[in-house]
Amino acid sequence: MADLLDYIPPKVWTWNKPSGGTFANINRPVAGPTHEKALPVGRHPLQLYSLGTPNGVKVTILLEELLADV
């Protein structure tokens, strides 16, 4: 228990241990941005930046349906 009190977390956390396995490269224990780049600007006032996850696809479909009704 005394060892836990001496621990000071680093300012920037990095994952240095390989997890192994077939899907080791896609299942990394990180959250947040992994790089910075300029995002493209489209012609509509509302821009969606999303990954191809199920929730991102749902929002994309919703916005396309709302645009079709205009």
mmCIF file of the N, C-alpha and C atoms, coordinates in Angstrom:
data_MODEL
# 
_entry.id   MODEL 
# 
loop_
_atom_site.group_PDB 
_atom_site.id 
_atom_site.type_symbol 
_atom_site.label_atom_id 
_atom_site.label_alt_id 
_atom_site.label_comp_id 
_atom_site.label_asym_id 
_atom_site.label_entity_id 
_atom_site.label_seq_id 
_atom_site.pdbx_PDB_ins_code 
_atom_site.Cartn_x 
_atom_site.Cartn_y 
_atom_site.Cartn_z 
_atom_site.occupancy 
_atom_site.B_iso_or_equiv 
_atom_site.pdbx_formal_charge 
_atom_site.auth_seq_id 
_atom_site.auth_comp_id 
_atom_site.auth_asym_id 
_atom_site.auth_atom_id 
_atom_site.pdbx_PDB_model_num 
ATOM 1   N N  . MET A 1 1  ? 0.814   -1.194  0.000   1.00 0.00 ? 1  MET A N  1 
ATOM 2   C CA . MET A 1 1  ? 0.000   0.000   0.000   1.00 0.00 ? 1  MET A CA 1 
ATOM 3   C C  . MET A 1 1  ? 0.856   1.256   0.000   1.00 0.00 ? 1  MET A C  1 
ATOM 4   N N  . ALA A 1 2  ? 2.009   1.197   0.648   1.00 0.00 ? 2  ALA A N  1 
ATOM 5   C CA . ALA A 1 2  ? 2.896   2.354   0.692   1.00 0.00 ? 2  ALA A CA 1 
ATOM 6   C C  . ALA A 1 2  ? 3.454   2.667   -0.691  1.00 0.00 ? 2  ALA A C  1 
ATOM 7   N N  . ASP A 1 3  ? 3.617   1.632   -1.556  1.00 0.00 ? 3  ASP A N  1 
ATOM 8   C CA . ASP A 1 3  ? 4.122   1.854   -2.907  1.00 0.00 ? 3  ASP A CA 1 
ATOM 9   C C  . ASP A 1 3  ? 3.153   2.690   -3.739  1.00 0.00 ? 3  ASP A C  1 
ATOM 10  N N  . LEU A 1 4  ? 1.858   2.541   -3.509  1.00 0.00 ? 4  LEU A N  1 
ATOM 11  C CA . LEU A 1 4  ? 0.869   3.299   -4.253  1.00 0.00 ? 4  LEU A CA 1 
ATOM 12  C C  . LEU A 1 4  ? 0.926   4.785   -3.923  1.00 0.00 ? 4  LEU A C  1 
ATOM 13  N N  . LEU A 1 5  ? 1.300   5.119   -2.724  1.00 0.00 ? 5  LEU A N  1 
ATOM 14  C CA . LEU A 1 5  ? 1.374   6.521   -2.330  1.00 0.00 ? 5  LEU A CA 1 
ATOM 15  C C  . LEU A 1 5  ? 2.590   7.207   -2.949  1.00 0.00 ? 5  LEU A C  1 
ATOM 16  N N  . ASP A 1 6  ? 3.634   6.450   -3.302  1.00 0.00 ? 6  ASP A N  1 
ATOM 17  C CA . ASP A 1 6  ? 4.844   7.022   -3.893  1.00 0.00 ? 6  ASP A CA 1 
ATOM 18  C C  . ASP A 1 6  ? 4.721   7.219   -5.396  1.00 0.00 ? 6  ASP A C  1 
ATOM 19  N N  . TYR A 1 7  ? 3.687   6.668   -6.021  1.00 0.00 ? 7  TYR A N  1 
ATOM 20  C CA . TYR A 1 7  ? 3.542   6.737   -7.471  1.00 0.00 ? 7  TYR A CA 1 
ATOM 21  C C  . TYR A 1 7  ? 3.100   8.131   -7.907  1.00 0.00 ? 7  TYR A C  1 
ATOM 22  N N  . ILE A 1 8  ? 3.806   8.685   -8.887  1.00 0.00 ? 8  ILE A N  1 
ATOM 23  C CA . ILE A 1 8  ? 3.440   9.976   -9.477  1.00 0.00 ? 8  ILE A CA 1 
ATOM 24  C C  . ILE A 1 8  ? 3.196   9.714   -10.957 1.00 0.00 ? 8  ILE A C  1 
ATOM 25  N N  . PRO A 1 9  ? 1.977   9.944   -11.442 1.00 0.00 ? 9  PRO A N  1 
ATOM 26  C CA . PRO A 1 9  ? 1.688   9.663   -12.853 1.00 0.00 ? 9  PRO A CA 1 
ATOM 27  C C  . PRO A 1 9  ? 2.451   10.621  -13.763 1.00 0.00 ? 9  PRO A C  1 
ATOM 28  N N  . PRO A 1 10 ? 2.871   10.151  -14.932 1.00 0.00 ? 10 PRO A N  1 
ATOM 29  C CA . PRO A 1 10 ? 3.579   11.027  -15.858 1.00 0.00 ? 10 PRO A CA 1 
ATOM 30  C C  . PRO A 1 10 ? 2.637   12.058  -16.473 1.00 0.00 ? 10 PRO A C  1 
ATOM 31  N N  . LYS A 1 11 ? 3.210   13.157  -16.966 1.00 0.00 ? 11 LYS A N  1 
ATOM 32  C CA . LYS A 1 11 ? 2.386   14.190  -17.594 1.00 0.00 ? 11 LYS A CA 1 
ATOM 33  C C  . LYS A 1 11 ? 1.792   13.699  -18.903 1.00 0.00 ? 11 LYS A C  1 
ATOM 34  N N  . VAL A 1 12 ? 2.561   12.928  -19.665 1.00 0.00 ? 12 VAL A N  1 
ATOM 35  C CA . VAL A 1 12 ? 2.078   12.341  -20.909 1.00 0.00 ? 12 VAL A CA 1 
ATOM 36  C C  . VAL A 1 12 ? 2.239   10.832  -20.789 1.00 0.00 ? 12 VAL A C  1 
ATOM 37  N N  . TRP A 1 13 ? 1.116   10.110  -20.838 1.00 0.00 ? 13 TRP A N  1 
ATOM 38  C CA . TRP A 1 13 ? 1.144   8.663   -20.690 1.00 0.00 ? 13 TRP A CA 1 
ATOM 39  C C  . TRP A 1 13 ? 1.344   8.018   -22.044 1.00 0.00 ? 13 TRP A C  1 
ATOM 40  N N  . THR A 1 14 ? 2.262   7.064   -22.134 1.00 0.00 ? 14 THR A N  1 
ATOM 41  C CA . THR A 1 14 ? 2.484   6.324   -23.374 1.00 0.00 ? 14 THR A CA 1 
ATOM 42  C C  . THR A 1 14 ? 2.452   4.838   -23.078 1.00 0.00 ? 14 THR A C  1 
ATOM 43  N N  . TRP A 1 15 ? 2.006   4.080   -24.053 1.00 0.00 ? 15 TRP A N  1 
ATOM 44  C CA . TRP A 1 15 ? 1.930   2.623   -23.930 1.00 0.00 ? 15 TRP A CA 1 
ATOM 45  C C  . TRP A 1 15 ? 3.183   2.033   -24.555 1.00 0.00 ? 15 TRP A C  1 
ATOM 46  N N  . ASN A 1 16 ? 4.023   1.397   -23.762 1.00 0.00 ? 16 ASN A N  1 
ATOM 47  C CA . ASN A 1 16 ? 5.298   0.871   -24.232 1.00 0.00 ? 16 ASN A CA 1 
ATOM 48  C C  . ASN A 1 16 ? 5.335   -0.640  -24.320 1.00 0.00 ? 16 ASN A C  1 
ATOM 49  N N  . LYS A 1 17 ? 4.290   -1.318  -23.859 1.00 0.00 ? 17 LYS A N  1 
ATOM 50  C CA . LYS A 1 17 ? 4.303   -2.767  -23.825 1.00 0.00 ? 17 LYS A CA 1 
ATOM 51  C C  . LYS A 1 17 ? 3.501   -3.341  -24.996 1.00 0.00 ? 17 LYS A C  1 
ATOM 52  N N  . PRO A 1 18 ? 4.092   -4.256  -25.770 1.00 0.00 ? 18 PRO A N  1 
ATOM 53  C CA . PRO A 1 18 ? 3.297   -4.907  -26.816 1.00 0.00 ? 18 PRO A CA 1 
ATOM 54  C C  . PRO A 1 18 ? 2.304   -5.884  -26.182 1.00 0.00 ? 18 PRO A C  1 
ATOM 55  N N  . SER A 1 19 ? 1.077   -5.866  -26.673 1.00 0.00 ? 19 SER A N  1 
ATOM 56  C CA . SER A 1 19 ? 0.069   -6.747  -26.087 1.00 0.00 ? 19 SER A CA 1 
ATOM 57  C C  . SER A 1 19 ? 0.042   -8.107  -26.774 1.00 0.00 ? 19 SER A C  1 
ATOM 58  N N  . GLY A 1 20 ? 0.572   -8.202  -27.996 1.00 0.00 ? 20 GLY A N  1 
ATOM 59  C CA . GLY A 1 20 ? 0.616   -9.476  -28.704 1.00 0.00 ? 20 GLY A CA 1 
ATOM 60  C C  . GLY A 1 20 ? -0.742  -9.862  -29.250 1.00 0.00 ? 20 GLY A C  1 
ATOM 61  N N  . GLY A 1 21 ? -0.775  -10.922 -30.007 1.00 0.00 ? 21 GLY A N  1 
ATOM 62  C CA . GLY A 1 21 ? -2.028  -11.391 -30.564 1.00 0.00 ? 21 GLY A CA 1 
ATOM 63  C C  . GLY A 1 21 ? -2.284  -10.833 -31.956 1.00 0.00 ? 21 GLY A C  1 
ATOM 64  N N  . THR A 1 22 ? -3.304  -11.356 -32.596 1.00 0.00 ? 22 THR A N  1 
ATOM 65  C CA . THR A 1 22 ? -3.630  -10.979 -33.967 1.00 0.00 ? 22 THR A CA 1 
ATOM 66  C C  . THR A 1 22 ? -4.088  -9.535  -34.079 1.00 0.00 ? 22 THR A C  1 
ATOM 67  N N  . PHE A 1 23 ? -4.873  -9.073  -33.137 1.00 0.00 ? 23 PHE A N  1 
ATOM 68  C CA . PHE A 1 23 ? -5.454  -7.736  -33.211 1.00 0.00 ? 23 PHE A CA 1 
ATOM 69  C C  . PHE A 1 23 ? -4.723  -6.737  -32.315 1.00 0.00 ? 23 PHE A C  1 
ATOM 70  N N  . ALA A 1 24 ? -3.455  -6.956  -32.062 1.00 0.00 ? 24 ALA A N  1 
ATOM 71  C CA . ALA A 1 24 ? -2.694  -6.093  -31.155 1.00 0.00 ? 24 ALA A CA 1 
ATOM 72  C C  . ALA A 1 24 ? -2.564  -4.677  -31.688 1.00 0.00 ? 24 ALA A C  1 
ATOM 73  N N  . ASN A 1 25 ? -2.511  -4.498  -32.997 1.00 0.00 ? 25 ASN A N  1 
ATOM 74  C CA . ASN A 1 25 ? -2.307  -3.162  -33.549 1.00 0.00 ? 25 ASN A CA 1 
ATOM 75  C C  . ASN A 1 25 ? -3.567  -2.311  -33.547 1.00 0.00 ? 25 ASN A C  1 
ATOM 76  N N  . ILE A 1 26 ? -4.754  -2.912  -33.474 1.00 0.00 ? 26 ILE A N  1 
ATOM 77  C CA . ILE A 1 26 ? -5.973  -2.112  -33.508 1.00 0.00 ? 26 ILE A CA 1 
ATOM 78  C C  . ILE A 1 26 ? -6.579  -1.905  -32.127 1.00 0.00 ? 26 ILE A C  1 
ATOM 79  N N  . ASN A 1 27 ? -6.186  -2.673  -31.157 1.00 0.00 ? 27 ASN A N  1 
ATOM 80  C CA . ASN A 1 27 ? -6.748  -2.552  -29.804 1.00 0.00 ? 27 ASN A CA 1 
ATOM 81  C C  . ASN A 1 27 ? -5.703  -1.990  -28.860 1.00 0.00 ? 27 ASN A C  1 
ATOM 82  N N  . ARG A 1 28 ? -5.393  -0.709  -29.038 1.00 0.00 ? 28 ARG A N  1 
ATOM 83  C CA . ARG A 1 28 ? -4.417  -0.064  -28.174 1.00 0.00 ? 28 ARG A CA 1 
ATOM 84  C C  . ARG A 1 28 ? -5.136  0.627   -27.026 1.00 0.00 ? 28 ARG A C  1 
ATOM 85  N N  . PRO A 1 29 ? -4.564  0.627   -25.837 1.00 0.00 ? 29 PRO A N  1 
ATOM 86  C CA . PRO A 1 29 ? -5.204  1.284   -24.693 1.00 0.00 ? 29 PRO A CA 1 
ATOM 87  C C  . PRO A 1 29 ? -4.930  2.783   -24.675 1.00 0.00 ? 29 PRO A C  1 
ATOM 88  N N  . VAL A 1 30 ? -5.389  3.488   -25.697 1.00 0.00 ? 30 VAL A N  1 
ATOM 89  C CA . VAL A 1 30 ? -5.217  4.936   -25.746 1.00 0.00 ? 30 VAL A CA 1 
ATOM 90  C C  . VAL A 1 30 ? -6.571  5.584   -25.985 1.00 0.00 ? 30 VAL A C  1 
ATOM 91  N N  . ALA A 1 31 ? -6.707  6.804   -25.546 1.00 0.00 ? 31 ALA A N  1 
ATOM 92  C CA . ALA A 1 31 ? -7.918  7.573   -25.802 1.00 0.00 ? 31 ALA A CA 1 
ATOM 93  C C  . ALA A 1 31 ? -7.497  8.959   -26.262 1.00 0.00 ? 31 ALA A C  1 
ATOM 94  N N  . GLY A 1 32 ? -8.318  9.550   -27.083 1.00 0.00 ? 32 GLY A N  1 
ATOM 95  C CA . GLY A 1 32 ? -8.026  10.889  -27.566 1.00 0.00 ? 32 GLY A CA 1 
ATOM 96  C C  . GLY A 1 32 ? -7.265  10.867  -28.878 1.00 0.00 ? 32 GLY A C  1 
ATOM 97  N N  . PRO A 1 33 ? -6.869  12.017  -29.344 1.00 0.00 ? 33 PRO A N  1 
ATOM 98  C CA . PRO A 1 33 ? -6.210  12.106  -30.652 1.00 0.00 ? 33 PRO A CA 1 
ATOM 99  C C  . PRO A 1 33 ? -4.831  11.467  -30.624 1.00 0.00 ? 33 PRO A C  1 
ATOM 100 N N  . THR A 1 34 ? -4.481  10.818  -31.717 1.00 0.00 ? 34 THR A N  1 
ATOM 101 C CA . THR A 1 34 ? -3.146  10.236  -31.851 1.00 0.00 ? 34 THR A CA 1 
ATOM 102 C C  . THR A 1 34 ? -2.261  11.088  -32.753 1.00 0.00 ? 34 THR A C  1 
ATOM 103 N N  . HIS A 1 35 ? -2.848  12.049  -33.474 1.00 0.00 ? 35 HIS A N  1 
ATOM 104 C CA . HIS A 1 35 ? -2.094  12.964  -34.319 1.00 0.00 ? 35 HIS A CA 1 
ATOM 105 C C  . HIS A 1 35 ? -2.940  14.201  -34.582 1.00 0.00 ? 35 HIS A C  1 
ATOM 106 N N  . GLU A 1 36 ? -2.285  15.240  -35.067 1.00 0.00 ? 36 GLU A N  1 
ATOM 107 C CA . GLU A 1 36 ? -2.991  16.471  -35.398 1.00 0.00 ? 36 GLU A CA 1 
ATOM 108 C C  . GLU A 1 36 ? -2.833  16.763  -36.880 1.00 0.00 ? 36 GLU A C  1 
ATOM 109 N N  . LYS A 1 37 ? -3.925  17.158  -37.516 1.00 0.00 ? 37 LYS A N  1 
ATOM 110 C CA . LYS A 1 37 ? -3.869  17.598  -38.902 1.00 0.00 ? 37 LYS A CA 1 
ATOM 111 C C  . LYS A 1 37 ? -5.038  18.527  -39.166 1.00 0.00 ? 37 LYS A C  1 
ATOM 112 N N  . ALA A 1 38 ? -4.909  19.325  -40.195 1.00 0.00 ? 38 ALA A N  1 
ATOM 113 C CA . ALA A 1 38 ? -5.983  20.248  -40.561 1.00 0.00 ? 38 ALA A CA 1 
ATOM 114 C C  . ALA A 1 38 ? -7.142  19.453  -41.151 1.00 0.00 ? 38 ALA A C  1 
ATOM 115 N N  . LEU A 1 39 ? -8.347  19.729  -40.682 1.00 0.00 ? 39 LEU A N  1 
ATOM 116 C CA . LEU A 1 39 ? -9.530  19.037  -41.182 1.00 0.00 ? 39 LEU A CA 1 
ATOM 117 C C  . LEU A 1 39 ? -10.103 19.781  -42.383 1.00 0.00 ? 39 LEU A C  1 
ATOM 118 N N  . PRO A 1 40 ? -10.619 19.053  -43.358 1.00 0.00 ? 40 PRO A N  1 
ATOM 119 C CA . PRO A 1 40 ? -11.181 19.727  -44.527 1.00 0.00 ? 40 PRO A CA 1 
ATOM 120 C C  . PRO A 1 40 ? -12.473 20.462  -44.173 1.00 0.00 ? 40 PRO A C  1 
ATOM 121 N N  . VAL A 1 41 ? -12.739 21.545  -44.876 1.00 0.00 ? 41 VAL A N  1 
ATOM 122 C CA . VAL A 1 41 ? -13.952 22.338  -44.660 1.00 0.00 ? 41 VAL A CA 1 
ATOM 123 C C  . VAL A 1 41 ? -14.858 22.125  -45.857 1.00 0.00 ? 41 VAL A C  1 
ATOM 124 N N  . GLY A 1 42 ? -16.095 21.728  -45.575 1.00 0.00 ? 42 GLY A N  1 
ATOM 125 C CA . GLY A 1 42 ? -17.057 21.463  -46.634 1.00 0.00 ? 42 GLY A CA 1 
ATOM 126 C C  . GLY A 1 42 ? -17.912 22.669  -46.956 1.00 0.00 ? 42 GLY A C  1 
ATOM 127 N N  . ARG A 1 43 ? -18.930 22.456  -47.779 1.00 0.00 ? 43 ARG A N  1 
ATOM 128 C CA . ARG A 1 43 ? -19.782 23.564  -48.220 1.00 0.00 ? 43 ARG A CA 1 
ATOM 129 C C  . ARG A 1 43 ? -20.994 23.767  -47.320 1.00 0.00 ? 43 ARG A C  1 
ATOM 130 N N  . HIS A 1 44 ? -21.235 22.881  -46.373 1.00 0.00 ? 44 HIS A N  1 
ATOM 131 C CA . HIS A 1 44 ? -22.388 23.000  -45.477 1.00 0.00 ? 44 HIS A CA 1 
ATOM 132 C C  . HIS A 1 44 ? -21.967 23.635  -44.155 1.00 0.00 ? 44 HIS A C  1 
ATOM 133 N N  . PRO A 1 45 ? -22.891 24.309  -43.466 1.00 0.00 ? 45 PRO A N  1 
ATOM 134 C CA . PRO A 1 45 ? -22.531 24.970  -42.221 1.00 0.00 ? 45 PRO A CA 1 
ATOM 135 C C  . PRO A 1 45 ? -22.248 23.991  -41.071 1.00 0.00 ? 45 PRO A C  1 
ATOM 136 N N  . LEU A 1 46 ? -22.786 22.783  -41.144 1.00 0.00 ? 46 LEU A N  1 
ATOM 137 C CA . LEU A 1 46 ? -22.555 21.788  -40.098 1.00 0.00 ? 46 LEU A CA 1 
ATOM 138 C C  . LEU A 1 46 ? -21.622 20.719  -40.640 1.00 0.00 ? 46 LEU A C  1 
ATOM 139 N N  . GLN A 1 47 ? -20.491 20.525  -39.980 1.00 0.00 ? 47 GLN A N  1 
ATOM 140 C CA . GLN A 1 47 ? -19.506 19.544  -40.424 1.00 0.00 ? 47 GLN A CA 1 
ATOM 141 C C  . GLN A 1 47 ? -19.412 18.429  -39.395 1.00 0.00 ? 47 GLN A C  1 
ATOM 142 N N  . LEU A 1 48 ? -19.387 17.188  -39.874 1.00 0.00 ? 48 LEU A N  1 
ATOM 143 C CA . LEU A 1 48 ? -19.280 16.026  -38.999 1.00 0.00 ? 48 LEU A CA 1 
ATOM 144 C C  . LEU A 1 48 ? -17.947 15.354  -39.245 1.00 0.00 ? 48 LEU A C  1 
ATOM 145 N N  . TYR A 1 49 ? -17.158 15.217  -38.198 1.00 0.00 ? 49 TYR A N  1 
ATOM 146 C CA . TYR A 1 49 ? -15.895 14.489  -38.259 1.00 0.00 ? 49 TYR A CA 1 
ATOM 147 C C  . TYR A 1 49 ? -16.073 13.249  -37.396 1.00 0.00 ? 49 TYR A C  1 
ATOM 148 N N  . SER A 1 50 ? -16.087 12.078  -38.018 1.00 0.00 ? 50 SER A N  1 
ATOM 149 C CA . SER A 1 50 ? -16.399 10.860  -37.304 1.00 0.00 ? 50 SER A CA 1 
ATOM 150 C C  . SER A 1 50 ? -15.619 9.697   -37.886 1.00 0.00 ? 50 SER A C  1 
ATOM 151 N N  . LEU A 1 51 ? -15.460 8.668   -37.077 1.00 0.00 ? 51 LEU A N  1 
ATOM 152 C CA . LEU A 1 51 ? -14.887 7.415   -37.558 1.00 0.00 ? 51 LEU A CA 1 
ATOM 153 C C  . LEU A 1 51 ? -16.009 6.559   -38.121 1.00 0.00 ? 51 LEU A C  1 
ATOM 154 N N  . GLY A 1 52 ? -15.666 5.479   -38.766 1.00 0.00 ? 52 GLY A N  1 
ATOM 155 C CA . GLY A 1 52 ? -16.669 4.597   -39.335 1.00 0.00 ? 52 GLY A CA 1 
ATOM 156 C C  . GLY A 1 52 ? -17.251 3.638   -38.314 1.00 0.00 ? 52 GLY A C  1 
ATOM 157 N N  . THR A 1 53 ? -17.530 4.118   -37.134 1.00 0.00 ? 53 THR A N  1 
ATOM 158 C CA . THR A 1 53 ? -18.131 3.295   -36.090 1.00 0.00 ? 53 THR A CA 1 
ATOM 159 C C  . THR A 1 53 ? -19.652 3.309   -36.265 1.00 0.00 ? 53 THR A C  1 
ATOM 160 N N  . PRO A 1 54 ? -20.355 2.387   -35.645 1.00 0.00 ? 54 PRO A N  1 
ATOM 161 C CA . PRO A 1 54 ? -21.825 2.380   -35.785 1.00 0.00 ? 54 PRO A CA 1 
ATOM 162 C C  . PRO A 1 54 ? -22.482 3.700   -35.400 1.00 0.00 ? 54 PRO A C  1 
ATOM 163 N N  . ASN A 1 55 ? -22.030 4.339   -34.334 1.00 0.00 ? 55 ASN A N  1 
ATOM 164 C CA . ASN A 1 55 ? -22.637 5.607   -33.943 1.00 0.00 ? 55 ASN A CA 1 
ATOM 165 C C  . ASN A 1 55 ? -22.315 6.721   -34.935 1.00 0.00 ? 55 ASN A C  1 
ATOM 166 N N  . GLY A 1 56 ? -21.120 6.720   -35.492 1.00 0.00 ? 56 GLY A N  1 
ATOM 167 C CA . GLY A 1 56 ? -20.773 7.706   -36.501 1.00 0.00 ? 56 GLY A CA 1 
ATOM 168 C C  . GLY A 1 56 ? -21.592 7.534   -37.767 1.00 0.00 ? 56 GLY A C  1 
ATOM 169 N N  . VAL A 1 57 ? -21.878 6.297   -38.131 1.00 0.00 ? 57 VAL A N  1 
ATOM 170 C CA . VAL A 1 57 ? -22.696 6.024   -39.310 1.00 0.00 ? 57 VAL A CA 1 
ATOM 171 C C  . VAL A 1 57 ? -24.132 6.487   -39.064 1.00 0.00 ? 57 VAL A C  1 
ATOM 172 N N  . LYS A 1 58 ? -24.649 6.278   -37.877 1.00 0.00 ? 58 LYS A N  1 
ATOM 173 C CA . LYS A 1 58 ? -26.019 6.705   -37.560 1.00 0.00 ? 58 LYS A CA 1 
ATOM 174 C C  . LYS A 1 58 ? -26.165 8.215   -37.703 1.00 0.00 ? 58 LYS A C  1 
ATOM 175 N N  . VAL A 1 59 ? -25.192 8.950   -37.203 1.00 0.00 ? 59 VAL A N  1 
ATOM 176 C CA . VAL A 1 59 ? -25.264 10.409  -37.285 1.00 0.00 ? 59 VAL A CA 1 
ATOM 177 C C  . VAL A 1 59 ? -25.154 10.858  -38.735 1.00 0.00 ? 59 VAL A C  1 
ATOM 178 N N  . THR A 1 60 ? -24.303 10.194  -39.510 1.00 0.00 ? 60 THR A N  1 
ATOM 179 C CA . THR A 1 60 ? -24.173 10.535  -40.930 1.00 0.00 ? 60 THR A CA 1 
ATOM 180 C C  . THR A 1 60 ? -25.487 10.323  -41.668 1.00 0.00 ? 60 THR A C  1 
ATOM 181 N N  . ILE A 1 61 ? -26.150 9.216   -41.413 1.00 0.00 ? 61 ILE A N  1 
ATOM 182 C CA . ILE A 1 61 ? -27.439 8.927   -42.046 1.00 0.00 ? 61 ILE A CA 1 
ATOM 183 C C  . ILE A 1 61 ? -28.474 9.960   -41.632 1.00 0.00 ? 61 ILE A C  1 
ATOM 184 N N  . LEU A 1 62 ? -28.500 10.311  -40.359 1.00 0.00 ? 62 LEU A N  1 
ATOM 185 C CA . LEU A 1 62 ? -29.437 11.318  -39.868 1.00 0.00 ? 62 LEU A CA 1 
ATOM 186 C C  . LEU A 1 62 ? -29.238 12.645  -40.587 1.00 0.00 ? 62 LEU A C  1 
ATOM 187 N N  . LEU A 1 63 ? -27.990 13.088  -40.700 1.00 0.00 ? 63 LEU A N  1 
ATOM 188 C CA . LEU A 1 63 ? -27.727 14.364  -41.361 1.00 0.00 ? 63 LEU A CA 1 
ATOM 189 C C  . LEU A 1 63 ? -28.071 14.313  -42.844 1.00 0.00 ? 63 LEU A C  1 
ATOM 190 N N  . GLU A 1 64 ? -27.831 13.183  -43.507 1.00 0.00 ? 64 GLU A N  1 
ATOM 191 C CA . GLU A 1 64 ? -28.207 13.046  -44.916 1.00 0.00 ? 64 GLU A CA 1 
ATOM 192 C C  . GLU A 1 64 ? -29.725 13.093  -45.077 1.00 0.00 ? 64 GLU A C  1 
ATOM 193 N N  . GLU A 1 65 ? -30.461 12.477  -44.174 1.00 0.00 ? 65 GLU A N  1 
ATOM 194 C CA . GLU A 1 65 ? -31.921 12.507  -44.236 1.00 0.00 ? 65 GLU A CA 1 
ATOM 195 C C  . GLU A 1 65 ? -32.443 13.928  -43.996 1.00 0.00 ? 65 GLU A C  1 
ATOM 196 N N  . LEU A 1 66 ? -31.858 14.633  -43.061 1.00 0.00 ? 66 LEU A N  1 
ATOM 197 C CA . LEU A 1 66 ? -32.298 16.013  -42.804 1.00 0.00 ? 66 LEU A CA 1 
ATOM 198 C C  . LEU A 1 66 ? -31.988 16.905  -43.996 1.00 0.00 ? 66 LEU A C  1 
ATOM 199 N N  . LEU A 1 67 ? -30.872 16.684  -44.654 1.00 0.00 ? 67 LEU A N  1 
ATOM 200 C CA . LEU A 1 67 ? -30.523 17.478  -45.834 1.00 0.00 ? 67 LEU A CA 1 
ATOM 201 C C  . LEU A 1 67 ? -31.466 17.182  -46.999 1.00 0.00 ? 67 LEU A C  1 
ATOM 202 N N  . ALA A 1 68 ? -31.921 15.932  -47.119 1.00 0.00 ? 68 ALA A N  1 
ATOM 203 C CA . ALA A 1 68 ? -32.827 15.550  -48.199 1.00 0.00 ? 68 ALA A CA 1 
ATOM 204 C C  . ALA A 1 68 ? -34.204 16.193  -48.030 1.00 0.00 ? 68 ALA A C  1 
ATOM 205 N N  . ASP A 1 69 ? -34.587 16.509  -46.781 1.00 0.00 ? 69 ASP A N  1 
ATOM 206 C CA . ASP A 1 69 ? -35.899 17.106  -46.532 1.00 0.00 ? 69 ASP A CA 1 
ATOM 207 C C  . ASP A 1 69 ? -35.925 18.607  -46.829 1.00 0.00 ? 69 ASP A C  1 
ATOM 208 N N  . VAL A 1 70 ? -34.781 19.200  -46.989 1.00 0.00 ? 70 VAL A N  1 
ATOM 209 C CA . VAL A 1 70 ? -34.709 20.665  -47.197 1.00 0.00 ? 70 VAL A CA 1 
ATOM 210 C C  . VAL A 1 70 ? -35.060 21.010  -48.613 1.00 0.00 ? 70 VAL A C  1 
# 
